[in-house]
Structures are given as C-alpha cells and as structure tokens.
C-alpha cells in the first residue's frame, strides 16, 4: 500500500483574490506560494484557466506560468489546466513551446475540455472559432504533432514548440478524458478537488484503457485534493468556512472574492446548499496534522494514486503557507 511518503505532492493554485485585496497581490501571492512549496520539496506548481470570475486571477495561464517559472528555480510549473477548446492548438503549442525553451525540463501542460467559464464567456473567448469540446481528441492529437518532431511533409510548424515535447496531461472531472488519457498513454489528473463523485470510476476507466506509449509505460494517476490543514482540528474547521462561503457564492452565481472565515455558517446557507457544498468538497482534507494524515492515508489506500495535487482556499495568505508546511511535515 502506498503511503504519503511514497508519493509526489504538488500544488494547484488559482491565484485567489480576496475581498479588499487586489489582482496584483493575488499574483504576487501565487509566486510567493510557489517559492514556498519549492523549498518544501513539492514536485510541481500548476495554475488553472478560469474566465469571468472576479475571485480568480489565473485566466492568462501561459503568462502566469512564465512569471512563476522565472521566479523559481527547480519546481515544475505548468497549467492545470489549459482549456483547449478555448484556443487553437497551434497557439498553445507556441506558448508552451516558448516556455519550455526558456525553462527546459520544468514545464507541464495539463489539458481540459471544459470552457472554464459560462457559455456567454466561452463564446466571447472563441469568437470565430468553430471548435468545441467535441473536438477535444482531435485538438489533443494536433497539439501533440506541433510539440513533437517535425515531419518531412509538415507544412505548419510551431516556432518555438516543434520538437520540445512538452509533457502533456489530460485532466477531467468525468469519464471522457479518463478513457482518452488511457488510450493515448498519457498521465491523467482527476479533478476530485471539486467533483469527487466519479473519482473511483474515472480511475478504473483510465487504468482499464491504458496503453503504454512513448511517454509512459504504466498508468499514472494524480488526484486534486482540497487541503485546509492547521495546527488544530478546531482552527482548520474555522478556516474552512472561507472555502464554504466561496463555493456557496459559486452555486448562487455571486462574487467569488474570498471572504474571511466566520465562527459559524448557520444562517448563511440553507440545508440544500449545505449539502451541495459538502458534496463539492467531498474529498477535502480539513483538520490538524494527525487528522489530515489519517484522511490522506485512507485516500491512498482506496485509490493507489501516484501523486496528489493540493488546493488551499484560505483567506489569510499566512494560513495557506502554514497549511502546505503541515502537509510537508507529515512526510
């Protein structure tokens, strides 16, 4: 059975914007967090593409990856992920080919098939593009061609990009990408940090469909995990109310600016909303060191995951730093 010390741990950041804070501070915090977890021995630091959300500053994902890579030394930096239907594959190949050229051996490219936005915003992003999520397998194959070695008959090339072989991951919260990742022999990251319901089935589908490839001989599963670790269980439960409030706002279509924690959520949500937030955070690791350790070891026993990538949605930046310290200390 895999234990916490046996696997890689990583960080997924959304560059969260706090109420009363600024976008600039959110971006600076993202770099400070990347440096922090790099010093703690984390494997990678990813940022995710979201649009039209006032509480998330990671929309220009490739630009932010460059900022983070320039400000760190060794940690792998990447997208977790780029929502490929929003972009022409050639553009993504050029962007991440440029990053790989500047920071060789440190760039990851995770790909998702959701828009990362509401439908109105998705249309604004795509404009004249006729593509959609249904084209995802073809878009992935096209991107692989651009990042692979140039062929004699290839008329469109990515410069930079061609021959860089930027490592690709497929991300998903359903079964579609799990099957595709398996068939292509690519590493797979499941978004259990916000959609835990299909986690076990997605892992099974991925492993059952896996075919060895030039980049991967065995299946490789990474799971997204919400983390709110503190020095005591009580402190962690208190800090978690910021995350509860943000998800509640998401469900209601309200502002996603981070709110400070509260002593109690009573009166802030209705029973059905409390249940929905609980389902959203079904895999959240909330507690002091020993409670978090027990939760994580159970997760590894149940899934056999190869890597865990953690999100930390806390209002005070110092609490986020401490949360990742506690996790590192558990290893």
C-alpha positions as CSV (number, residue, x, y, z in Angstrom):
1,X,0.0,0.0,0.0
2,X,1.3,3.4,-0.9
3,X,1.9,5.8,1.9
4,X,2.2,9.6,1.9
5,X,6.0,9.4,2.0
6,X,5.9,7.2,-1.1
7,X,4.2,9.6,-3.5
8,X,4.8,13.0,-5.0
9,X,2.9,16.0,-3.7
10,X,2.1,19.2,-5.7
11,X,0.2,22.4,-5.6
12,X,-2.7,23.7,-7.7
13,X,-3.3,27.5,-7.4
14,X,-6.0,29.7,-8.8
15,X,-4.3,33.0,-7.7
16,X,-7.3,33.7,-5.5
17,X,-8.4,37.4,-5.0
18,X,-9.6,38.3,-1.5
19,X,-12.3,40.8,-0.7
20,X,-10.4,44.0,0.0
21,X,-7.4,42.7,-1.9
22,X,-6.1,43.2,-5.4
23,X,-5.3,41.2,-8.5
24,X,-1.7,42.3,-8.3
25,X,-1.5,41.0,-4.7
26,X,-3.1,37.7,-5.8
27,X,-0.5,37.2,-8.5
28,X,2.4,38.1,-6.1
29,X,1.0,35.7,-3.6
30,X,1.0,32.9,-6.2
31,X,4.7,33.4,-6.8
32,X,5.4,33.5,-3.1
33,X,3.5,30.3,-2.6
34,X,5.4,28.6,-5.5
35,X,8.7,29.6,-3.9
36,X,7.4,28.3,-0.5
37,X,6.4,24.9,-1.7
38,X,9.5,24.6,-3.9
39,X,11.6,25.0,-0.7
40,X,9.4,22.3,1.0
41,X,10.1,19.8,-1.7
42,X,6.9,19.8,-3.7
43,X,7.1,18.4,-7.2
44,X,5.0,20.8,-9.3
45,X,3.1,24.1,-9.1
46,X,0.1,24.4,-11.5
47,X,-2.3,27.2,-12.2
48,X,-5.7,26.8,-13.8
49,X,-7.5,28.7,-16.5
50,X,-10.8,30.3,-15.5
51,X,-12.5,33.3,-17.0
52,X,-15.1,35.9,-16.0
53,X,-14.6,35.1,-12.3
54,X,-13.8,38.1,-10.1
55,X,-12.1,36.0,-7.4
56,X,-9.6,34.2,-9.7
57,X,-6.6,35.8,-11.3
58,X,-5.2,32.9,-13.3
59,X,-7.1,33.5,-16.6
60,X,-3.9,34.2,-18.7
61,X,-2.5,30.9,-17.8
62,X,0.6,30.8,-20.0
63,X,1.6,34.3,-19.0
64,X,1.3,33.4,-15.3
65,X,3.3,30.2,-15.8
66,X,6.1,32.3,-17.3
67,X,6.1,34.6,-14.3
68,X,6.2,31.7,-11.9
69,X,8.9,29.8,-13.7
70,X,11.1,33.0,-13.9
71,X,10.7,33.4,-10.1
72,X,11.5,29.8,-9.1
73,X,14.5,27.6,-9.7
74,X,13.6,23.9,-9.8
75,X,9.9,23.1,-9.2
76,X,8.0,22.1,-12.3
77,X,5.5,24.8,-13.3
78,X,2.5,24.3,-15.6
79,X,-1.2,24.5,-16.4
80,X,-3.7,22.5,-14.6
81,X,-5.0,23.2,-17.0
82,X,-5.4,25.0,-20.2
83,X,-9.0,24.6,-21.5
84,X,-8.1,23.5,-25.0
85,X,-11.5,24.2,-26.7
86,X,-10.9,27.9,-26.0
87,X,-7.7,28.0,-28.1
88,X,-6.2,27.0,-31.4
89,X,-3.8,24.1,-30.7
90,X,-1.1,25.9,-32.6
91,X,-1.3,28.9,-30.3
92,X,-0.9,26.7,-27.2
93,X,2.0,24.8,-28.8
94,X,3.8,28.2,-29.5
95,X,3.1,29.5,-25.9
96,X,4.2,26.4,-24.1
97,X,7.0,25.7,-26.6
98,X,8.3,29.1,-25.7
99,X,8.1,28.4,-22.0
100,X,9.8,25.0,-22.4
101,X,12.6,26.7,-24.4
102,X,13.1,29.3,-21.7
103,X,12.8,26.9,-18.8
104,X,13.8,23.5,-20.2
105,X,12.6,20.4,-18.3
106,X,10.3,22.4,-16.0
107,X,7.1,23.0,-17.9
108,X,3.9,20.8,-17.8
109,X,0.8,21.2,-19.9
110,X,-2.4,19.9,-18.5
111,X,-5.4,20.0,-20.9
112,X,-9.1,20.2,-20.1
113,X,-12.1,20.1,-22.4
114,X,-14.4,22.3,-20.4
115,X,-14.6,26.0,-21.2
116,X,-13.6,27.1,-17.6
117,X,-16.3,29.7,-17.9
118,X,-20.0,30.2,-18.5
119,X,-21.4,29.8,-22.0
120,X,-21.6,33.6,-22.8
121,X,-17.9,33.9,-21.8
122,X,-17.0,30.8,-23.8
123,X,-18.5,32.4,-26.9
124,X,-16.5,35.6,-26.3
125,X,-13.3,33.5,-26.0
126,X,-13.8,31.5,-29.2
127,X,-15.4,34.2,-31.4
128,X,-14.8,33.0,-34.9
129,X,-13.5,29.5,-33.9
130,X,-15.9,26.7,-34.9
131,X,-14.4,24.3,-32.5
132,X,-16.0,22.9,-29.3
133,X,-15.4,20.4,-26.6
134,X,-16.5,17.6,-29.0
135,X,-13.2,18.3,-31.0
136,X,-11.1,17.7,-27.9
137,X,-9.5,14.4,-29.1
138,X,-8.6,15.9,-32.5
139,X,-7.2,19.0,-30.8
140,X,-5.0,17.0,-28.5
141,X,-3.7,15.0,-31.4
142,X,-3.0,18.2,-33.3
143,X,-1.2,19.7,-30.3
144,X,0.9,16.6,-30.0
145,X,2.0,16.9,-33.6
146,X,3.1,20.5,-33.1
147,X,5.1,19.7,-30.0
148,X,6.7,16.5,-31.5
149,X,9.5,16.3,-34.0
150,X,8.8,17.9,-37.3
151,X,7.9,15.5,-40.2
152,X,9.1,16.0,-43.8
153,X,5.5,16.7,-45.0
154,X,4.6,19.0,-42.2
155,X,3.6,22.4,-43.6
156,X,2.5,24.1,-40.3
157,X,5.1,24.2,-37.5
158,X,5.1,25.7,-34.1
159,X,8.1,28.0,-33.5
160,X,9.0,27.7,-30.7
161,X,7.3,24.4,-30.0
162,X,8.3,21.9,-32.6
163,X,10.5,19.2,-31.0
164,X,10.1,20.5,-27.4
165,X,7.9,17.5,-26.4
166,X,6.3,19.5,-23.6
167,X,4.8,16.8,-21.2
168,X,1.0,16.6,-21.7
169,X,-1.5,15.6,-19.1
170,X,-5.2,15.1,-19.6
171,X,-7.5,16.5,-16.9
172,X,-11.1,15.7,-16.2
173,X,-14.0,15.6,-13.8
174,X,-15.9,12.9,-15.8
175,X,-15.0,9.7,-17.6
176,X,-14.4,11.1,-21.1
177,X,-10.8,12.3,-20.5
178,X,-10.0,9.3,-18.4
179,X,-10.6,7.0,-21.3
180,X,-8.8,9.2,-23.8
181,X,-5.8,9.6,-21.5
182,X,-5.6,5.8,-21.2
183,X,-5.9,5.2,-24.9
184,X,-3.1,7.8,-25.6
185,X,-0.9,6.5,-22.8
186,X,-0.8,9.9,-21.1
187,X,-0.8,10.8,-17.4
188,X,-4.2,11.6,-16.0
189,X,-5.3,14.1,-13.4
190,X,-8.8,13.8,-11.9
191,X,-10.5,16.9,-10.5
192,X,-11.6,15.4,-7.3
193,X,-11.0,18.7,-5.6
194,X,-14.4,19.9,-6.9
195,X,-16.0,16.8,-8.5
196,X,-15.3,13.8,-6.3
197,X,-18.4,11.7,-7.2
198,X,-16.9,9.9,-10.2
199,X,-13.3,9.6,-8.9
200,X,-13.2,5.9,-8.4
201,X,-14.9,5.1,-11.7
202,X,-12.6,7.5,-13.6
203,X,-9.5,5.9,-12.1
204,X,-10.9,2.5,-13.1
205,X,-11.7,3.6,-16.7
206,X,-8.3,5.2,-17.1
207,X,-6.3,2.2,-15.9
208,X,-8.5,-0.3,-17.8
209,X,-8.0,1.6,-21.1
210,X,-4.3,2.4,-20.6
211,X,-2.0,1.6,-23.4
212,X,1.8,2.1,-23.0
213,X,3.2,4.9,-25.0
214,X,6.5,6.6,-25.8
215,X,6.0,8.9,-22.7
216,X,4.5,6.5,-20.2
217,X,4.9,2.7,-19.7
218,X,2.4,2.4,-16.7
219,X,-0.7,4.4,-15.8
220,X,0.0,7.5,-13.7
221,X,-2.9,9.0,-11.7
222,X,-2.8,12.3,-10.0
223,X,-5.8,13.5,-7.8
224,X,-6.8,17.0,-6.9
225,X,-7.3,17.4,-3.2
226,X,-8.6,20.4,-1.2
227,X,-6.4,21.0,1.8
228,X,-7.1,23.0,4.8
229,X,-4.6,22.0,7.4
230,X,-3.9,23.9,10.6
231,X,-2.3,23.3,14.0
232,X,-5.6,22.0,15.5
233,X,-8.8,20.5,14.1
234,X,-10.8,23.4,15.5
235,X,-8.6,26.0,13.7
236,X,-8.9,24.1,10.5
237,X,-12.7,23.9,10.7
238,X,-12.8,27.7,11.3
239,X,-10.6,28.4,8.3
240,X,-12.6,26.1,6.1
241,X,-15.6,28.5,6.4
242,X,-13.9,30.8,3.8
243,X,-14.0,27.9,1.3
244,X,-17.6,27.1,2.2
245,X,-18.6,30.7,1.6
246,X,-16.8,30.8,-1.8
247,X,-18.4,27.6,-3.1
248,X,-21.8,28.8,-1.8
249,X,-21.2,32.0,-3.8
250,X,-20.3,29.9,-6.9
251,X,-23.6,27.9,-6.5
252,X,-25.5,31.2,-6.2
253,X,-23.8,33.0,-9.1
254,X,-22.4,35.6,-6.7
255,X,-19.0,37.3,-6.4
256,X,-16.1,34.8,-5.8
257,X,-13.9,37.2,-3.9
258,X,-12.5,35.3,-0.9
259,X,-14.3,36.1,2.3
260,X,-12.9,35.9,5.8
261,X,-13.7,32.9,8.0
262,X,-16.7,33.0,10.3
263,X,-17.4,31.4,13.6
264,X,-20.5,29.6,12.2
265,X,-22.1,29.0,8.9
266,X,-25.6,28.9,10.5
267,X,-27.8,31.4,8.8
268,X,-25.5,31.7,5.8
269,X,-26.7,28.7,3.9
270,X,-29.9,26.7,3.5
271,X,-30.0,23.0,4.2
272,X,-29.8,22.0,0.5
273,X,-27.0,24.5,0.0
274,X,-25.0,23.0,2.9
275,X,-25.5,19.5,1.3
276,X,-24.3,20.8,-2.1
277,X,-21.2,22.4,-0.6
278,X,-20.5,19.2,1.2
279,X,-20.7,17.2,-2.0
280,X,-18.4,19.7,-3.8
281,X,-15.8,19.3,-1.0
282,X,-16.4,15.5,-0.5
283,X,-12.6,14.8,-0.7
284,X,-11.5,17.9,1.4
285,X,-8.7,17.2,3.9
286,X,-9.7,19.5,6.8
287,X,-8.1,19.2,10.2
288,X,-4.9,19.2,12.3
289,X,-1.9,17.2,11.3
290,X,-3.0,13.8,12.6
291,X,-6.5,14.0,11.2
292,X,-5.1,15.1,7.8
293,X,-2.6,12.3,7.8
294,X,-5.3,9.7,8.5
295,X,-7.5,11.1,5.8
296,X,-4.7,11.1,3.2
297,X,-3.6,7.6,4.0
298,X,-7.1,6.3,3.6
299,X,-7.4,8.1,0.2
300,X,-4.1,6.5,-0.9
301,X,-5.3,3.0,0.3
302,X,-8.6,3.4,-1.7
303,X,-7.1,4.8,-4.9
304,X,-3.4,3.9,-5.2
305,X,-2.8,7.3,-6.6
306,X,0.7,8.1,-7.8
307,X,0.6,11.8,-6.9
308,X,-1.7,14.3,-5.1
309,X,-2.1,17.9,-6.1
310,X,-3.5,20.1,-3.4
311,X,-5.6,23.3,-3.5
312,X,-5.7,25.6,-0.5
313,X,-8.6,28.0,-0.4
314,X,-8.0,30.1,2.7
315,X,-8.5,33.8,3.3
316,X,-5.3,34.7,5.1
317,X,-2.2,34.0,3.0
318,X,-0.2,33.1,6.1
319,X,-2.7,30.3,6.8
320,X,-2.2,28.9,3.3
321,X,1.6,28.9,3.8
322,X,1.2,27.1,7.1
323,X,-1.2,24.5,5.6
324,X,1.4,23.4,3.0
325,X,4.1,23.4,5.7
326,X,2.0,21.0,7.8
327,X,1.5,18.7,4.8
328,X,5.2,18.6,4.1
329,X,5.9,17.8,7.7
330,X,3.6,14.8,7.6
331,X,6.0,13.1,5.1
